[in-house]
């Protein structure tokens, strides 16, 4: 069962309200995405911690409805 890019963005923004999210469907199959997420919640966190916040936002869908997500995260530049 594939996941819609809009649903991924919605879930991330629910968990990280200030996030700027860009989603790209890498294969056009709704199963392999790349996401770039910028949020102030990432400030002071390691890359692993940043990715964990995004995976938590996806509420267990990673590996189920969402097969692959190439993830880039960063805090906004001031």
mmCIF file of the N, C-alpha and C atoms, coordinates in Angstrom:
data_MODEL
# 
_entry.id   MODEL 
# 
loop_
_atom_site.group_PDB 
_atom_site.id 
_atom_site.type_symbol 
_atom_site.label_atom_id 
_atom_site.label_alt_id 
_atom_site.label_comp_id 
_atom_site.label_asym_id 
_atom_site.label_entity_id 
_atom_site.label_seq_id 
_atom_site.pdbx_PDB_ins_code 
_atom_site.Cartn_x 
_atom_site.Cartn_y 
_atom_site.Cartn_z 
_atom_site.occupancy 
_atom_site.B_iso_or_equiv 
_atom_site.pdbx_formal_charge 
_atom_site.auth_seq_id 
_atom_site.auth_comp_id 
_atom_site.auth_asym_id 
_atom_site.auth_atom_id 
_atom_site.pdbx_PDB_model_num 
ATOM 1   N N  . UNK A 1 1  ? 0.856  -1.183 0.000  1.00 0.00 ? 1  UNK A N  1 
ATOM 2   C CA . UNK A 1 1  ? 0.000  0.000  0.000  1.00 0.00 ? 1  UNK A CA 1 
ATOM 3   C C  . UNK A 1 1  ? 0.900  1.244  0.000  1.00 0.00 ? 1  UNK A C  1 
ATOM 4   N N  . UNK A 1 2  ? 0.789  2.043  -1.006 1.00 0.00 ? 2  UNK A N  1 
ATOM 5   C CA . UNK A 1 2  ? 1.623  3.241  -1.159 1.00 0.00 ? 2  UNK A CA 1 
ATOM 6   C C  . UNK A 1 2  ? 1.108  4.389  -0.283 1.00 0.00 ? 2  UNK A C  1 
ATOM 7   N N  . UNK A 1 3  ? 1.990  5.345  -0.076 1.00 0.00 ? 3  UNK A N  1 
ATOM 8   C CA . UNK A 1 3  ? 1.658  6.512  0.729  1.00 0.00 ? 3  UNK A CA 1 
ATOM 9   C C  . UNK A 1 3  ? 1.775  7.757  -0.130 1.00 0.00 ? 3  UNK A C  1 
ATOM 10  N N  . UNK A 1 4  ? 0.838  8.659  -0.008 1.00 0.00 ? 4  UNK A N  1 
ATOM 11  C CA . UNK A 1 4  ? 0.799  9.900  -0.771 1.00 0.00 ? 4  UNK A CA 1 
ATOM 12  C C  . UNK A 1 4  ? 1.781  10.919 -0.196 1.00 0.00 ? 4  UNK A C  1 
ATOM 13  N N  . UNK A 1 5  ? 2.459  11.668 -1.064 1.00 0.00 ? 5  UNK A N  1 
ATOM 14  C CA . UNK A 1 5  ? 3.416  12.696 -0.630 1.00 0.00 ? 5  UNK A CA 1 
ATOM 15  C C  . UNK A 1 5  ? 2.747  13.728 0.274  1.00 0.00 ? 5  UNK A C  1 
ATOM 16  N N  . UNK A 1 6  ? 1.512  14.072 -0.017 1.00 0.00 ? 6  UNK A N  1 
ATOM 17  C CA . UNK A 1 6  ? 0.775  15.029 0.808  1.00 0.00 ? 6  UNK A CA 1 
ATOM 18  C C  . UNK A 1 6  ? 0.566  14.523 2.219  1.00 0.00 ? 6  UNK A C  1 
ATOM 19  N N  . UNK A 1 7  ? 0.366  13.233 2.370  1.00 0.00 ? 7  UNK A N  1 
ATOM 20  C CA . UNK A 1 7  ? 0.180  12.625 3.689  1.00 0.00 ? 7  UNK A CA 1 
ATOM 21  C C  . UNK A 1 7  ? 1.491  12.666 4.479  1.00 0.00 ? 7  UNK A C  1 
ATOM 22  N N  . UNK A 1 8  ? 2.602  12.406 3.813  1.00 0.00 ? 8  UNK A N  1 
ATOM 23  C CA . UNK A 1 8  ? 3.908  12.483 4.472  1.00 0.00 ? 8  UNK A CA 1 
ATOM 24  C C  . UNK A 1 8  ? 4.137  13.901 4.987  1.00 0.00 ? 8  UNK A C  1 
ATOM 25  N N  . UNK A 1 9  ? 3.902  14.871 4.132  1.00 0.00 ? 9  UNK A N  1 
ATOM 26  C CA . UNK A 1 9  ? 4.087  16.273 4.517  1.00 0.00 ? 9  UNK A CA 1 
ATOM 27  C C  . UNK A 1 9  ? 3.174  16.654 5.680  1.00 0.00 ? 9  UNK A C  1 
ATOM 28  N N  . UNK A 1 10 ? 1.920  16.234 5.632  1.00 0.00 ? 10 UNK A N  1 
ATOM 29  C CA . UNK A 1 10 ? 0.957  16.550 6.687  1.00 0.00 ? 10 UNK A CA 1 
ATOM 30  C C  . UNK A 1 10 ? 1.409  15.989 8.035  1.00 0.00 ? 10 UNK A C  1 
ATOM 31  N N  . UNK A 1 11 ? 1.844  14.745 8.043  1.00 0.00 ? 11 UNK A N  1 
ATOM 32  C CA . UNK A 1 11 ? 2.285  14.117 9.292  1.00 0.00 ? 11 UNK A CA 1 
ATOM 33  C C  . UNK A 1 11 ? 3.507  14.827 9.876  1.00 0.00 ? 11 UNK A C  1 
ATOM 34  N N  . UNK A 1 12 ? 4.450  15.185 9.014  1.00 0.00 ? 12 UNK A N  1 
ATOM 35  C CA . UNK A 1 12 ? 5.650  15.874 9.489  1.00 0.00 ? 12 UNK A CA 1 
ATOM 36  C C  . UNK A 1 12 ? 5.283  17.242 10.052 1.00 0.00 ? 12 UNK A C  1 
ATOM 37  N N  . UNK A 1 13 ? 4.403  17.959 9.357  1.00 0.00 ? 13 UNK A N  1 
ATOM 38  C CA . UNK A 1 13 ? 4.024  19.299 9.822  1.00 0.00 ? 13 UNK A CA 1 
ATOM 39  C C  . UNK A 1 13 ? 3.167  19.256 11.090 1.00 0.00 ? 13 UNK A C  1 
ATOM 40  N N  . UNK A 1 14 ? 2.430  18.191 11.286 1.00 0.00 ? 14 UNK A N  1 
ATOM 41  C CA . UNK A 1 14 ? 1.683  18.050 12.541 1.00 0.00 ? 14 UNK A CA 1 
ATOM 42  C C  . UNK A 1 14 ? 2.651  17.942 13.721 1.00 0.00 ? 14 UNK A C  1 
ATOM 43  N N  . UNK A 1 15 ? 3.728  17.183 13.541 1.00 0.00 ? 15 UNK A N  1 
ATOM 44  C CA . UNK A 1 15 ? 4.696  16.977 14.615 1.00 0.00 ? 15 UNK A CA 1 
ATOM 45  C C  . UNK A 1 15 ? 5.674  18.137 14.745 1.00 0.00 ? 15 UNK A C  1 
ATOM 46  N N  . UNK A 1 16 ? 5.998  18.774 13.617 1.00 0.00 ? 16 UNK A N  1 
ATOM 47  C CA . UNK A 1 16 ? 6.960  19.880 13.577 1.00 0.00 ? 16 UNK A CA 1 
ATOM 48  C C  . UNK A 1 16 ? 6.294  21.052 12.856 1.00 0.00 ? 16 UNK A C  1 
ATOM 49  N N  . UNK A 1 17 ? 5.439  21.800 13.559 1.00 0.00 ? 17 UNK A N  1 
ATOM 50  C CA . UNK A 1 17 ? 4.600  22.825 12.912 1.00 0.00 ? 17 UNK A CA 1 
ATOM 51  C C  . UNK A 1 17 ? 5.354  23.884 12.108 1.00 0.00 ? 17 UNK A C  1 
ATOM 52  N N  . UNK A 1 18 ? 6.597  24.184 12.478 1.00 0.00 ? 18 UNK A N  1 
ATOM 53  C CA . UNK A 1 18 ? 7.332  25.216 11.745 1.00 0.00 ? 18 UNK A CA 1 
ATOM 54  C C  . UNK A 1 18 ? 8.103  24.648 10.545 1.00 0.00 ? 18 UNK A C  1 
ATOM 55  N N  . UNK A 1 19 ? 7.997  23.355 10.315 1.00 0.00 ? 19 UNK A N  1 
ATOM 56  C CA . UNK A 1 19 ? 8.818  22.697 9.295  1.00 0.00 ? 19 UNK A CA 1 
ATOM 57  C C  . UNK A 1 19 ? 8.504  23.184 7.884  1.00 0.00 ? 19 UNK A C  1 
ATOM 58  N N  . UNK A 1 20 ? 9.582  23.338 7.124  1.00 0.00 ? 20 UNK A N  1 
ATOM 59  C CA . UNK A 1 20 ? 9.479  23.505 5.667  1.00 0.00 ? 20 UNK A CA 1 
ATOM 60  C C  . UNK A 1 20 ? 9.810  22.139 5.100  1.00 0.00 ? 20 UNK A C  1 
ATOM 61  N N  . UNK A 1 21 ? 8.864  21.579 4.355  1.00 0.00 ? 21 UNK A N  1 
ATOM 62  C CA . UNK A 1 21 ? 8.997  20.200 3.880  1.00 0.00 ? 21 UNK A CA 1 
ATOM 63  C C  . UNK A 1 21 ? 8.911  20.174 2.361  1.00 0.00 ? 21 UNK A C  1 
ATOM 64  N N  . UNK A 1 22 ? 9.883  19.515 1.741  1.00 0.00 ? 22 UNK A N  1 
ATOM 65  C CA . UNK A 1 22 ? 9.870  19.288 0.297  1.00 0.00 ? 22 UNK A CA 1 
ATOM 66  C C  . UNK A 1 22 ? 9.925  17.784 0.093  1.00 0.00 ? 22 UNK A C  1 
ATOM 67  N N  . UNK A 1 23 ? 8.968  17.255 -0.650 1.00 0.00 ? 23 UNK A N  1 
ATOM 68  C CA . UNK A 1 23 ? 8.878  15.817 -0.900 1.00 0.00 ? 23 UNK A CA 1 
ATOM 69  C C  . UNK A 1 23 ? 9.010  15.567 -2.402 1.00 0.00 ? 23 UNK A C  1 
ATOM 70  N N  . UNK A 1 24 ? 9.795  14.556 -2.755 1.00 0.00 ? 24 UNK A N  1 
ATOM 71  C CA . UNK A 1 24 ? 9.938  14.156 -4.159 1.00 0.00 ? 24 UNK A CA 1 
ATOM 72  C C  . UNK A 1 24 ? 9.691  12.659 -4.259 1.00 0.00 ? 24 UNK A C  1 
ATOM 73  N N  . UNK A 1 25 ? 8.800  12.264 -5.164 1.00 0.00 ? 25 UNK A N  1 
ATOM 74  C CA . UNK A 1 25 ? 8.543  10.845 -5.428 1.00 0.00 ? 25 UNK A CA 1 
ATOM 75  C C  . UNK A 1 25 ? 9.633  10.372 -6.392 1.00 0.00 ? 25 UNK A C  1 
ATOM 76  N N  . UNK A 1 26 ? 10.555 9.566  -5.910 1.00 0.00 ? 26 UNK A N  1 
ATOM 77  C CA . UNK A 1 26 ? 11.738 9.211  -6.686 1.00 0.00 ? 26 UNK A CA 1 
ATOM 78  C C  . UNK A 1 26 ? 11.464 8.286  -7.863 1.00 0.00 ? 26 UNK A C  1 
ATOM 79  N N  . UNK A 1 27 ? 10.478 7.413  -7.732 1.00 0.00 ? 27 UNK A N  1 
ATOM 80  C CA . UNK A 1 27 ? 10.192 6.445  -8.796 1.00 0.00 ? 27 UNK A CA 1 
ATOM 81  C C  . UNK A 1 27 ? 8.813  6.608  -9.418 1.00 0.00 ? 27 UNK A C  1 
ATOM 82  N N  . UNK A 1 28 ? 8.022  7.501  -8.859 1.00 0.00 ? 28 UNK A N  1 
ATOM 83  C CA . UNK A 1 28 ? 6.658  7.659  -9.367 1.00 0.00 ? 28 UNK A CA 1 
ATOM 84  C C  . UNK A 1 28 ? 5.735  6.545  -8.916 1.00 0.00 ? 28 UNK A C  1 
ATOM 85  N N  . UNK A 1 29 ? 6.175  5.762  -7.916 1.00 0.00 ? 29 UNK A N  1 
ATOM 86  C CA . UNK A 1 29 ? 5.365  4.625  -7.474 1.00 0.00 ? 29 UNK A CA 1 
ATOM 87  C C  . UNK A 1 29 ? 4.693  4.854  -6.121 1.00 0.00 ? 29 UNK A C  1 
ATOM 88  N N  . UNK A 1 30 ? 4.908  6.050  -5.514 1.00 0.00 ? 30 UNK A N  1 
ATOM 89  C CA . UNK A 1 30 ? 4.314  6.335  -4.219 1.00 0.00 ? 30 UNK A CA 1 
ATOM 90  C C  . UNK A 1 30 ? 4.915  5.513  -3.094 1.00 0.00 ? 30 UNK A C  1 
ATOM 91  N N  . UNK A 1 31 ? 6.080  4.938  -3.338 1.00 0.00 ? 31 UNK A N  1 
ATOM 92  C CA . UNK A 1 31 ? 6.701  4.041  -2.373 1.00 0.00 ? 31 UNK A CA 1 
ATOM 93  C C  . UNK A 1 31 ? 8.128  4.443  -2.004 1.00 0.00 ? 31 UNK A C  1 
ATOM 94  N N  . UNK A 1 32 ? 8.753  5.261  -2.857 1.00 0.00 ? 32 UNK A N  1 
ATOM 95  C CA . UNK A 1 32 ? 10.146 5.678  -2.659 1.00 0.00 ? 32 UNK A CA 1 
ATOM 96  C C  . UNK A 1 32 ? 10.213 7.195  -2.766 1.00 0.00 ? 32 UNK A C  1 
ATOM 97  N N  . UNK A 1 33 ? 10.471 7.841  -1.649 1.00 0.00 ? 33 UNK A N  1 
ATOM 98  C CA . UNK A 1 33 ? 10.462 9.304  -1.603 1.00 0.00 ? 33 UNK A CA 1 
ATOM 99  C C  . UNK A 1 33 ? 11.798 9.848  -1.111 1.00 0.00 ? 33 UNK A C  1 
ATOM 100 N N  . UNK A 1 34 ? 12.042 11.100 -1.445 1.00 0.00 ? 34 UNK A N  1 
ATOM 101 C CA . UNK A 1 34 ? 13.114 11.883 -0.841 1.00 0.00 ? 34 UNK A CA 1 
ATOM 102 C C  . UNK A 1 34 ? 12.431 13.059 -0.155 1.00 0.00 ? 34 UNK A C  1 
ATOM 103 N N  . UNK A 1 35 ? 12.887 13.389 1.036  1.00 0.00 ? 35 UNK A N  1 
ATOM 104 C CA . UNK A 1 35 ? 12.297 14.508 1.773  1.00 0.00 ? 35 UNK A CA 1 
ATOM 105 C C  . UNK A 1 35 ? 13.412 15.400 2.308  1.00 0.00 ? 35 UNK A C  1 
ATOM 106 N N  . UNK A 1 36 ? 13.182 16.689 2.206  1.00 0.00 ? 36 UNK A N  1 
ATOM 107 C CA . UNK A 1 36 ? 14.072 17.676 2.825  1.00 0.00 ? 36 UNK A CA 1 
ATOM 108 C C  . UNK A 1 36 ? 13.220 18.413 3.847  1.00 0.00 ? 36 UNK A C  1 
ATOM 109 N N  . UNK A 1 37 ? 13.637 18.375 5.101  1.00 0.00 ? 37 UNK A N  1 
ATOM 110 C CA . UNK A 1 37 ? 12.864 18.970 6.180  1.00 0.00 ? 37 UNK A CA 1 
ATOM 111 C C  . UNK A 1 37 ? 13.752 19.959 6.935  1.00 0.00 ? 37 UNK A C  1 
ATOM 112 N N  . UNK A 1 38 ? 13.271 21.191 7.052  1.00 0.00 ? 38 UNK A N  1 
ATOM 113 C CA . UNK A 1 38 ? 13.970 22.239 7.790  1.00 0.00 ? 38 UNK A CA 1 
ATOM 114 C C  . UNK A 1 38 ? 13.063 22.655 8.945  1.00 0.00 ? 38 UNK A C  1 
ATOM 115 N N  . UNK A 1 39 ? 13.595 22.550 10.171 1.00 0.00 ? 39 UNK A N  1 
ATOM 116 C CA . UNK A 1 39 ? 12.786 22.900 11.349 1.00 0.00 ? 39 UNK A CA 1 
ATOM 117 C C  . UNK A 1 39 ? 13.692 23.396 12.471 1.00 0.00 ? 39 UNK A C  1 
ATOM 118 N N  . UNK A 1 40 ? 13.210 24.365 13.216 1.00 0.00 ? 40 UNK A N  1 
ATOM 119 C CA . UNK A 1 40 ? 13.960 24.856 14.371 1.00 0.00 ? 40 UNK A CA 1 
ATOM 120 C C  . UNK A 1 40 ? 14.058 23.790 15.460 1.00 0.00 ? 40 UNK A C  1 
ATOM 121 N N  . UNK A 1 41 ? 13.184 22.785 15.423 1.00 0.00 ? 41 UNK A N  1 
ATOM 122 C CA . UNK A 1 41 ? 13.235 21.686 16.396 1.00 0.00 ? 41 UNK A CA 1 
ATOM 123 C C  . UNK A 1 41 ? 14.527 20.887 16.267 1.00 0.00 ? 41 UNK A C  1 
ATOM 124 N N  . UNK A 1 42 ? 15.220 21.027 15.148 1.00 0.00 ? 42 UNK A N  1 
ATOM 125 C CA . UNK A 1 42 ? 16.458 20.287 14.916 1.00 0.00 ? 42 UNK A CA 1 
ATOM 126 C C  . UNK A 1 42 ? 17.683 20.977 15.519 1.00 0.00 ? 42 UNK A C  1 
ATOM 127 N N  . UNK A 1 43 ? 17.527 22.219 15.948 1.00 0.00 ? 43 UNK A N  1 
ATOM 128 C CA . UNK A 1 43 ? 18.668 22.973 16.514 1.00 0.00 ? 43 UNK A CA 1 
ATOM 129 C C  . UNK A 1 43 ? 19.278 22.226 17.688 1.00 0.00 ? 43 UNK A C  1 
ATOM 130 N N  . UNK A 1 44 ? 20.600 22.067 17.641 1.00 0.00 ? 44 UNK A N  1 
ATOM 131 C CA . UNK A 1 44 ? 21.312 21.427 18.738 1.00 0.00 ? 44 UNK A CA 1 
ATOM 132 C C  . UNK A 1 44 ? 21.211 19.914 18.767 1.00 0.00 ? 44 UNK A C  1 
ATOM 133 N N  . UNK A 1 45 ? 20.540 19.337 17.780 1.00 0.00 ? 45 UNK A N  1 
ATOM 134 C CA . UNK A 1 45 ? 20.379 17.883 17.724 1.00 0.00 ? 45 UNK A CA 1 
ATOM 135 C C  . UNK A 1 45 ? 21.312 17.298 16.670 1.00 0.00 ? 45 UNK A C  1 
ATOM 136 N N  . UNK A 1 46 ? 21.745 16.074 16.906 1.00 0.00 ? 46 UNK A N  1 
ATOM 137 C CA . UNK A 1 46 ? 22.573 15.375 15.923 1.00 0.00 ? 46 UNK A CA 1 
ATOM 138 C C  . UNK A 1 46 ? 21.703 15.007 14.722 1.00 0.00 ? 46 UNK A C  1 
ATOM 139 N N  . UNK A 1 47 ? 22.351 14.643 13.638 1.00 0.00 ? 47 UNK A N  1 
ATOM 140 C CA . UNK A 1 47 ? 21.621 14.226 12.434 1.00 0.00 ? 47 UNK A CA 1 
ATOM 141 C C  . UNK A 1 47 ? 20.730 13.029 12.748 1.00 0.00 ? 47 UNK A C  1 
ATOM 142 N N  . UNK A 1 48 ? 21.222 12.087 13.533 1.00 0.00 ? 48 UNK A N  1 
ATOM 143 C CA . UNK A 1 48 ? 20.429 10.904 13.907 1.00 0.00 ? 48 UNK A CA 1 
ATOM 144 C C  . UNK A 1 48 ? 19.192 11.327 14.694 1.00 0.00 ? 48 UNK A C  1 
ATOM 145 N N  . UNK A 1 49 ? 19.351 12.240 15.647 1.00 0.00 ? 49 UNK A N  1 
ATOM 146 C CA . UNK A 1 49 ? 18.210 12.718 16.438 1.00 0.00 ? 49 UNK A CA 1 
ATOM 147 C C  . UNK A 1 49 ? 17.203 13.444 15.550 1.00 0.00 ? 49 UNK A C  1 
ATOM 148 N N  . UNK A 1 50 ? 17.683 14.217 14.590 1.00 0.00 ? 50 UNK A N  1 
ATOM 149 C CA . UNK A 1 50 ? 16.791 14.912 13.658 1.00 0.00 ? 50 UNK A CA 1 
ATOM 150 C C  . UNK A 1 50 ? 15.969 13.902 12.865 1.00 0.00 ? 50 UNK A C  1 
ATOM 151 N N  . UNK A 1 51 ? 16.621 12.876 12.349 1.00 0.00 ? 51 UNK A N  1 
ATOM 152 C CA . UNK A 1 51 ? 15.919 11.857 11.565 1.00 0.00 ? 51 UNK A CA 1 
ATOM 153 C C  . UNK A 1 51 ? 14.925 11.102 12.436 1.00 0.00 ? 51 UNK A C  1 
ATOM 154 N N  . UNK A 1 52 ? 15.302 10.847 13.692 1.00 0.00 ? 52 UNK A N  1 
ATOM 155 C CA . UNK A 1 52 ? 14.380 10.163 14.594 1.00 0.00 ? 52 UNK A CA 1 
ATOM 156 C C  . UNK A 1 52 ? 13.106 10.975 14.803 1.00 0.00 ? 52 UNK A C  1 
ATOM 157 N N  . UNK A 1 53 ? 13.227 12.289 14.897 1.00 0.00 ? 53 UNK A N  1 
ATOM 158 C CA . UNK A 1 53 ? 12.038 13.143 15.040 1.00 0.00 ? 53 UNK A CA 1 
ATOM 159 C C  . UNK A 1 53 ? 11.109 12.995 13.830 1.00 0.00 ? 53 UNK A C  1 
ATOM 160 N N  . UNK A 1 54 ? 11.694 12.940 12.644 1.00 0.00 ? 54 UNK A N  1 
ATOM 161 C CA . UNK A 1 54 ? 10.876 12.782 11.429 1.00 0.00 ? 54 UNK A CA 1 
ATOM 162 C C  . UNK A 1 54 ? 10.230 11.401 11.412 1.00 0.00 ? 54 UNK A C  1 
ATOM 163 N N  . UNK A 1 55 ? 10.990 10.354 11.734 1.00 0.00 ? 55 UNK A N  1 
ATOM 164 C CA . UNK A 1 55 ? 10.422 9.007  11.745 1.00 0.00 ? 55 UNK A CA 1 
ATOM 165 C C  . UNK A 1 55 ? 9.302  8.886  12.774 1.00 0.00 ? 55 UNK A C  1 
ATOM 166 N N  . UNK A 1 56 ? 9.461  9.529  13.933 1.00 0.00 ? 56 UNK A N  1 
ATOM 167 C CA . UNK A 1 56 ? 8.394  9.537  14.937 1.00 0.00 ? 56 UNK A CA 1 
ATOM 168 C C  . UNK A 1 56 ? 7.144  10.213 14.387 1.00 0.00 ? 56 UNK A C  1 
ATOM 169 N N  . UNK A 1 57 ? 7.343  11.278 13.613 1.00 0.00 ? 57 UNK A N  1 
ATOM 170 C CA . UNK A 1 57 ? 6.211  12.003 13.026 1.00 0.00 ? 57 UNK A CA 1 
ATOM 171 C C  . UNK A 1 57 ? 5.427  11.115 12.062 1.00 0.00 ? 57 UNK A C  1 
ATOM 172 N N  . UNK A 1 58 ? 6.102  10.151 11.451 1.00 0.00 ? 58 UNK A N  1 
ATOM 173 C CA . UNK A 1 58 ? 5.445  9.270  10.476 1.00 0.00 ? 58 UNK A CA 1 
ATOM 174 C C  . UNK A 1 58 ? 4.652  8.148  11.137 1.00 0.00 ? 58 UNK A C  1 
ATOM 175 N N  . UNK A 1 59 ? 4.695  8.089  12.458 1.00 0.00 ? 59 UNK A N  1 
ATOM 176 C CA . UNK A 1 59 ? 3.838  7.199  13.259 1.00 0.00 ? 59 UNK A CA 1 
ATOM 177 C C  . UNK A 1 59 ? 3.858  5.732  12.808 1.00 0.00 ? 59 UNK A C  1 
ATOM 178 N N  . UNK A 1 60 ? 5.041  5.177  12.648 1.00 0.00 ? 60 UNK A N  1 
ATOM 179 C CA . UNK A 1 60 ? 5.149  3.756  12.324 1.00 0.00 ? 60 UNK A CA 1 
ATOM 180 C C  . UNK A 1 60 ? 4.895  3.388  10.879 1.00 0.00 ? 60 UNK A C  1 
ATOM 181 N N  . UNK A 1 61 ? 4.682  4.361  10.022 1.00 0.00 ? 61 UNK A N  1 
ATOM 182 C CA . UNK A 1 61 ? 4.421  4.051  8.618  1.00 0.00 ? 61 UNK A CA 1 
ATOM 183 C C  . UNK A 1 61 ? 5.691  3.711  7.835  1.00 0.00 ? 61 UNK A C  1 
ATOM 184 N N  . UNK A 1 62 ? 6.847  4.144  8.374  1.00 0.00 ? 62 UNK A N  1 
ATOM 185 C CA . UNK A 1 62 ? 8.114  3.842  7.717  1.00 0.00 ? 62 UNK A CA 1 
ATOM 186 C C  . UNK A 1 62 ? 8.330  2.338  7.737  1.00 0.00 ? 62 UNK A C  1 
ATOM 187 N N  . UNK A 1 63 ? 8.572  1.757  6.569  1.00 0.00 ? 63 UNK A N  1 
ATOM 188 C CA . UNK A 1 63 ? 8.741  0.307  6.470  1.00 0.00 ? 63 UNK A CA 1 
ATOM 189 C C  . UNK A 1 63 ? 7.439  -0.425 6.218  1.00 0.00 ? 63 UNK A C  1 
ATOM 190 N N  . UNK A 1 64 ? 6.328  0.282  6.328  1.00 0.00 ? 64 UNK A N  1 
ATOM 191 C CA . UNK A 1 64 ? 5.020  -0.311 6.044  1.00 0.00 ? 64 UNK A CA 1 
ATOM 192 C C  . UNK A 1 64 ? 4.439  0.350  4.788  1.00 0.00 ? 64 UNK A C  1 
ATOM 193 N N  . UNK A 1 65 ? 3.599  1.365  4.958  1.00 0.00 ? 65 UNK A N  1 
ATOM 194 C CA . UNK A 1 65 ? 3.064  2.075  3.802  1.00 0.00 ? 65 UNK A CA 1 
ATOM 195 C C  . UNK A 1 65 ? 4.155  2.819  3.043  1.00 0.00 ? 65 UNK A C  1 
ATOM 196 N N  . UNK A 1 66 ? 5.173  3.242  3.755  1.00 0.00 ? 66 UNK A N  1 
ATOM 197 C CA . UNK A 1 66 ? 6.281  3.995  3.168  1.00 0.00 ? 66 UNK A CA 1 
ATOM 198 C C  . UNK A 1 66 ? 7.515  3.104  3.168  1.00 0.00 ? 66 UNK A C  1 
ATOM 199 N N  . UNK A 1 67 ? 7.908  2.653  1.985  1.00 0.00 ? 67 UNK A N  1 
ATOM 200 C CA . UNK A 1 67 ? 9.006  1.692  1.872  1.00 0.00 ? 67 UNK A CA 1 
ATOM 201 C C  . UNK A 1 67 ? 10.374 2.344  2.051  1.00 0.00 ? 67 UNK A C  1 
ATOM 202 N N  . UNK A 1 68 ? 10.599 3.486  1.386  1.00 0.00 ? 68 UNK A N  1 
ATOM 203 C CA . UNK A 1 68 ? 11.919 4.120  1.434  1.00 0.00 ? 68 UNK A CA 1 
ATOM 204 C C  . UNK A 1 68 ? 11.782 5.637  1.481  1.00 0.00 ? 68 UNK A C  1 
ATOM 205 N N  . UNK A 1 69 ? 12.588 6.253  2.333  1.00 0.00 ? 69 UNK A N  1 
ATOM 206 C CA . UNK A 1 69 ? 12.593 7.701  2.459  1.00 0.00 ? 69 UNK A CA 1 
ATOM 207 C C  . UNK A 1 69 ? 14.033 8.179  2.601  1.00 0.00 ? 69 UNK A C  1 
ATOM 208 N N  . UNK A 1 70 ? 14.541 8.815  1.548  1.00 0.00 ? 70 UNK A N  1 
ATOM 209 C CA . UNK A 1 70 ? 15.858 9.447  1.614  1.00 0.00 ? 70 UNK A CA 1 
ATOM 210 C C  . UNK A 1 70 ? 15.638 10.785 2.308  1.00 0.00 ? 70 UNK A C  1 
ATOM 211 N N  . UNK A 1 71 ? 16.271 10.964 3.443  1.00 0.00 ? 71 UNK A N  1 
ATOM 212 C CA . UNK A 1 71 ? 15.947 12.096 4.306  1.00 0.00 ? 71 UNK A CA 1 
ATOM 213 C C  . UNK A 1 71 ? 17.123 13.030 4.480  1.00 0.00 ? 71 UNK A C  1 
ATOM 214 N N  . UNK A 1 72 ? 16.853 14.318 4.275  1.00 0.00 ? 72 UNK A N  1 
ATOM 215 C CA . UNK A 1 72 ? 17.807 15.386 4.575  1.00 0.00 ? 72 UNK A CA 1 
ATOM 216 C C  . UNK A 1 72 ? 17.123 16.315 5.562  1.00 0.00 ? 72 UNK A C  1 
ATOM 217 N N  . UNK A 1 73 ? 17.801 16.603 6.660  1.00 0.00 ? 73 UNK A N  1 
ATOM 218 C CA . UNK A 1 73 ? 17.230 17.481 7.669  1.00 0.00 ? 73 UNK A CA 1 
ATOM 219 C C  . UNK A 1 73 ? 18.231 18.572 8.026  1.00 0.00 ? 73 UNK A C  1 
ATOM 220 N N  . UNK A 1 74 ? 17.694 19.713 8.471  1.00 0.00 ? 74 UNK A N  1 
ATOM 221 C CA . UNK A 1 74 ? 18.553 20.800 8.927  1.00 0.00 ? 74 UNK A CA 1 
ATOM 222 C C  . UNK A 1 74 ? 17.716 21.790 9.715  1.00 0.00 ? 74 UNK A C  1 
ATOM 223 N N  . UNK A 1 75 ? 18.422 22.572 10.537 1.00 0.00 ? 75 UNK A N  1 
ATOM 224 C CA . UNK A 1 75 ? 17.789 23.695 11.230 1.00 0.00 ? 75 UNK A CA 1 
ATOM 225 C C  . UNK A 1 75 ? 17.855 24.889 10.311 1.00 0.00 ? 75 UNK A C  1 
ATOM 226 N N  . UNK A 1 76 ? 16.914 25.812 10.420 1.00 0.00 ? 76 UNK A N  1 
ATOM 227 C CA . UNK A 1 76 ? 16.955 27.013 9.560  1.00 0.00 ? 76 UNK A CA 1 
ATOM 228 C C  . UNK A 1 76 ? 18.188 27.859 9.859  1.00 0.00 ? 76 UNK A C  1 
ATOM 229 N N  . UNK A 1 77 ? 18.706 28.479 8.842  1.00 0.00 ? 77 UNK A N  1 
ATOM 230 C CA . UNK A 1 77 ? 19.825 29.387 9.032  1.00 0.00 ? 77 UNK A CA 1 
ATOM 231 C C  . UNK A 1 77 ? 19.269 30.736 9.439  1.00 0.00 ? 77 UNK A C  1 
ATOM 232 N N  . UNK A 1 78 ? 19.900 31.372 10.419 1.00 0.00 ? 78 UNK A N  1 
ATOM 233 C CA . UNK A 1 78 ? 19.401 32.659 10.915 1.00 0.00 ? 78 UNK A CA 1 
ATOM 234 C C  . UNK A 1 78 ? 19.833 33.803 10.032 1.00 0.00 ? 78 UNK A C  1 
# 
